[in-house]
Amino acid sequence: MSTRAAHAAQLGLLEDATGNHAAWRVRASDRARRLTVRVFPGGDVEIVVPNGTSPRAVELFVARYRLWIDRKVAQYRPLAAGNSDELPATVRFQASGDCWRIDYIEAQGAPHLSVDGNRLLLIGDLSRIALARHALQRFTMRMAHSILVPQLERLAAESGLHYSTAQIRRQRTRWGSCSRRGTISLNACLMFQPPDIVRYLLLHELAHTRHMNHSRRFWALVEQLEPRWRELDTGLSQGWREVPAWVLR
C-alpha cells in the first residue's frame, strides 16, 4: 500500500462510535500476512496491513471489528479530559499519595524540572511541548523507581520469592514483566494506580519467578499471596484510564 493509499484508507476511520476523534494509523508492513488491529493505552488505534492492501479492504476489516475496537478505545482512553499536548496543572501519584502543583516558568533553553517542596518548577522554553512533557515523564520514572522498587523488595522478602534485578520502564501495553533470568520490569504508569492494585501487580510478577506461565499452579500461588487477585486484576485491566495522556506519549 502506498503512503497515499494508506492516508486514503484512514479517511472515515477517525471517529469512534461516540464521535470522539482517536488517533488512527494504517501501517503497511512487508512482514504482515493478514490485517491486524491493536489498540494502545491512550486510545490510539493501529491497523497493520500487508503491502498492496486496498483502502476498501481496510474499511471492511474495521467495520467487522468496530465494536471490539470501540470497547478497547473506551477502556484505554484516559478519564481526565485533555490531550497529550496539554501540560498538566498538577501531578498526582495514587500509588504513593503524593501530589505536586506545577509552576511553569518561561526562560531560555530546554525545559527542565526542579522540585521545590510540594511544587514542581518547570523552567525553560515552554513552547517546546515535547521536551516539557519529557521532563515530566522522567520525573515520573524517577519517582516510580524510588517507590516501586523498595516495595518490590519488601514483598519479595515477605513472600520468600526472589528476583535478580528490577527496572522501571514505560512499556506501551504491559504493566510489568518478568524474564527467565529474574529481571522484573515495572511500568512507571503504575504510579497512577491505587496502592492495592500496585501491590497485586508486584506480587503477580514475583509469582512469575517461580512459574513462567499462567498455569493453574501460577494462579494458585497468586491467590495464596493475594486472595483478592480477581477483583484487583479487573481493576488493573481498567487502569490505563487513570494514566494522564501526557504520560503516554
Order of alpha helices (4+ residues) and beta strands (2+ residues): alpha-beta-beta-beta-alpha-alpha-beta-beta-beta-beta-alpha-beta-beta-beta-alpha-alpha-alpha
